[in-house]
């Protein structure tokens, strides 16, 4: 098993988080969104078929410390690429953003083995 942790530092207390995961590999694994006090959701790949949509879930960030995505995948090596794109209006006001996490579990370097999106939006008033 290989593990990785991606910290989500751009998320503010009270914001909505929607996580979705797709895979294009045979390795099983678990993707968990959590902070030091709350597990917001977990998606698991339990079969070796590919490609697969593992699902999606939504939660509201409670403001706990160390918000992160934890990966636990059955492979001997694990590499990640992380990108964050802010959602801005024309005046530059931020209304949220999207983390994209591309995971490589082998040596072909296609970074499509697990693709995780964490969409973050301001809570409706």
Backbone torsions as a table, in degrees:
resi	resn	phi	psi	omega
1	UNK	NA	140.3	173.5
2	UNK	-118.0	145.0	-178.0
3	UNK	-125.6	149.9	173.9
4	UNK	-147.7	152.2	178.0
5	UNK	-128.6	130.5	177.4
6	UNK	-118.8	118.8	-179.8
7	UNK	-83.4	137.8	-178.9
8	UNK	-109.0	81.4	-171.7
9	UNK	-81.9	-12.4	-176.5
10	UNK	-90.7	3.9	-176.8
11	UNK	-94.3	130.8	-179.8
12	UNK	-102.0	155.4	178.1
13	UNK	-53.6	133.1	177.6
14	UNK	89.3	-6.4	179.5
15	UNK	-78.3	149.7	177.6
16	UNK	-83.4	139.1	178.4
17	UNK	-124.3	129.2	174.6
18	UNK	-122.5	124.3	-176.4
19	UNK	-112.7	133.9	171.7
20	UNK	-136.4	148.4	-175.3
21	UNK	-137.0	133.6	169.9
22	UNK	-123.9	155.1	178.7
23	UNK	-132.0	152.8	175.6
24	UNK	-139.8	48.2	-179.6
25	UNK	-149.8	173.3	179.6
26	UNK	-95.5	-10.5	-177.6
27	UNK	-72.5	134.8	176.0
28	UNK	-82.3	163.8	179.8
29	UNK	-179.5	176.8	-179.3
30	UNK	-131.4	134.5	176.9
31	UNK	-118.1	125.1	-176.4
32	UNK	-130.2	133.5	173.0
33	UNK	-103.7	123.2	-175.7
34	UNK	-157.2	165.9	166.0
35	UNK	-127.3	-169.8	-174.5
36	UNK	-70.0	-12.4	-179.5
37	UNK	-122.2	-14.8	-173.8
38	UNK	-138.9	136.1	167.4
39	UNK	-97.1	116.4	-176.2
40	UNK	-84.8	-27.4	178.5
41	UNK	173.0	158.6	-179.7
42	UNK	-139.4	138.7	172.6
43	UNK	-122.9	138.0	-176.4
44	UNK	-125.9	140.1	170.9
45	UNK	-104.8	113.7	-174.3
46	UNK	-111.2	-7.2	178.5
47	UNK	-121.5	159.4	-174.5
48	UNK	-89.2	-0.9	179.7
49	UNK	-63.1	156.0	178.0
50	UNK	-146.2	155.1	-15.6
51	UNK	-75.9	162.9	-179.3
52	UNK	-141.1	141.3	167.7
53	UNK	-95.5	115.4	-175.9
54	UNK	-78.8	-22.1	179.1
55	UNK	127.7	-172.2	-179.1
56	UNK	-148.6	156.4	173.3
57	UNK	-151.7	159.1	178.3
58	UNK	-128.1	152.5	178.4
59	UNK	-156.8	163.9	174.0
60	UNK	-107.4	127.0	-177.7
61	UNK	-65.9	124.9	-177.8
62	UNK	-86.8	-0.9	175.9
63	UNK	88.1	8.1	177.1
64	UNK	-63.8	161.9	-177.5
65	UNK	-80.4	152.3	171.6
66	UNK	67.6	48.8	176.2
67	UNK	-63.2	132.8	-174.1
68	UNK	-159.3	162.2	168.9
69	UNK	-108.7	127.1	177.2
70	UNK	-109.4	132.0	178.4
71	UNK	-109.9	137.3	176.2
72	UNK	-138.7	99.8	-169.7
73	UNK	-124.8	140.2	-178.4
74	UNK	-77.7	83.3	177.6
75	UNK	-154.9	162.5	-179.1
76	UNK	-86.7	-19.6	176.9
77	UNK	-139.7	152.7	-176.4
78	UNK	-147.8	125.7	176.6
79	UNK	-127.5	148.8	179.9
80	UNK	-132.2	148.6	168.0
81	UNK	-119.9	131.1	-176.8
82	UNK	-124.2	133.3	176.7
83	UNK	-132.1	146.1	175.7
84	UNK	-127.7	128.1	178.2
85	UNK	-120.6	118.8	179.8
86	UNK	-75.5	146.5	173.8
87	UNK	-98.4	110.7	-175.0
88	UNK	-120.2	148.8	171.5
89	UNK	-87.2	-178.0	-177.5
90	UNK	-61.1	-25.0	179.5
91	UNK	-89.6	-1.9	179.3
92	UNK	90.3	10.1	177.7
93	UNK	-78.0	130.3	-178.3
94	UNK	-81.7	133.0	176.6
95	UNK	-116.7	7.2	-179.2
96	UNK	143.8	-155.4	179.9
97	UNK	179.7	-179.7	179.9
98	UNK	-139.1	123.4	169.8
99	UNK	-87.7	133.9	170.7
100	UNK	-119.0	125.4	-179.0
101	UNK	-117.8	114.7	178.7
102	UNK	-103.9	129.9	-172.2
103	UNK	-117.7	132.9	175.2
104	UNK	-113.1	123.3	-176.8
105	UNK	-112.2	11.7	-175.0
106	UNK	-145.2	-147.2	-179.2
107	UNK	-119.7	5.4	-179.4
108	UNK	-81.8	-11.3	174.5
109	UNK	55.4	39.2	176.1
110	UNK	-92.4	-13.4	176.7
111	UNK	50.4	38.6	176.0
112	UNK	-123.5	12.2	-175.2
113	UNK	-67.6	-42.9	168.2
114	UNK	-135.5	132.9	173.8
115	UNK	-125.9	122.0	-173.7
116	UNK	-118.8	129.2	175.6
117	UNK	-116.1	131.4	174.8
118	UNK	-121.1	101.3	179.6
119	UNK	-89.9	128.8	-176.9
120	UNK	-121.3	127.9	177.8
121	UNK	-133.7	154.3	177.5
122	UNK	-62.1	143.9	176.6
123	UNK	-68.3	136.5	178.1
124	UNK	-62.3	141.4	-178.8
125	UNK	-88.8	NA	NA
